[in-house]
């Protein structure tokens, strides 16, 4: 499996975590913004993995590392939040 497919799975996971966050923190303030950050990051990574420009970015070592760092930071944000 290529690293691009792993990033797609991470994008799916971010989308799911964001929706779970939306459901289980329904009474919290700023919930829409936090959910948008989590889900939005997943959607952006997912879309980039299918666009030609995005694939080139995600295959390049610097882009790959940056994307993984952002994804891990958002996952930690979702868990801590």
C-alpha positions as CSV (number, residue, x, y, z in Angstrom):
1,X,0.0,0.0,0.0
2,X,1.4,3.4,-0.9
3,X,1.8,6.3,1.4
4,X,-0.9,8.1,-0.5
5,X,-3.4,5.4,0.5
6,X,-2.4,5.8,4.1
7,X,-3.1,9.5,3.9
8,X,-6.6,8.7,2.5
9,X,-7.3,6.5,5.5
10,X,-6.1,9.2,7.8
11,X,-8.5,11.6,6.0
12,X,-11.4,9.2,6.5
13,X,-10.4,8.9,10.2
14,X,-10.3,12.6,10.6
15,X,-13.8,12.9,9.0
16,X,-15.1,10.2,11.3
17,X,-13.5,11.7,14.4
18,X,-15.0,15.1,13.6
19,X,-18.5,13.7,13.2
20,X,-18.1,11.8,16.5
21,X,-16.9,15.0,18.1
22,X,-20.0,16.8,16.8
23,X,-22.3,14.2,18.2
24,X,-20.8,13.7,21.7
25,X,-20.0,17.3,22.5
26,X,-23.3,18.8,21.4
27,X,-23.6,21.2,24.3
28,X,-20.1,22.7,24.1
29,X,-19.4,26.2,22.9
30,X,-17.4,26.7,19.7
31,X,-18.3,23.2,18.7
32,X,-18.9,24.1,15.0
33,X,-15.4,25.7,14.7
34,X,-13.7,22.7,16.3
35,X,-15.6,20.2,14.2
36,X,-14.9,22.3,11.1
37,X,-11.2,22.2,11.9
38,X,-11.2,18.4,12.3
39,X,-13.5,17.5,9.4
40,X,-12.1,20.2,7.1
41,X,-8.5,18.9,7.5
42,X,-9.7,15.4,6.6
43,X,-11.6,16.7,3.6
44,X,-8.7,18.8,2.4
45,X,-6.3,15.8,2.7
46,X,-8.8,13.5,0.9
47,X,-9.3,15.9,-2.0
48,X,-5.6,16.6,-2.3
49,X,-5.0,12.8,-2.6
50,X,-7.1,12.7,-5.7
51,X,-6.1,15.9,-7.5
52,X,-3.0,15.7,-9.7
53,X,-1.4,18.8,-8.0
54,X,-2.2,17.3,-4.6
55,X,-0.8,13.9,-5.4
56,X,2.5,15.5,-6.5
57,X,2.5,17.5,-3.2
58,X,1.7,14.4,-1.1
59,X,4.3,12.2,-2.8
60,X,7.1,14.7,-2.3
61,X,9.0,14.0,0.9
62,X,8.5,17.5,2.3
63,X,4.8,17.6,1.5
64,X,4.3,14.1,3.0
65,X,6.0,15.0,6.3
66,X,4.1,18.3,6.5
67,X,0.8,16.5,5.9
68,X,1.5,13.9,8.4
69,X,2.4,16.5,11.0
70,X,-0.8,18.4,10.4
71,X,-2.9,15.3,10.5
72,X,-1.3,14.1,13.8
73,X,-1.7,17.6,15.3
74,X,-5.4,17.6,14.4
75,X,-5.9,14.1,15.8
76,X,-4.3,15.2,19.0
77,X,-6.5,18.3,19.0
78,X,-9.6,16.2,18.5
79,X,-8.6,13.8,21.4
80,X,-7.6,16.5,23.8
81,X,-10.6,18.6,22.9
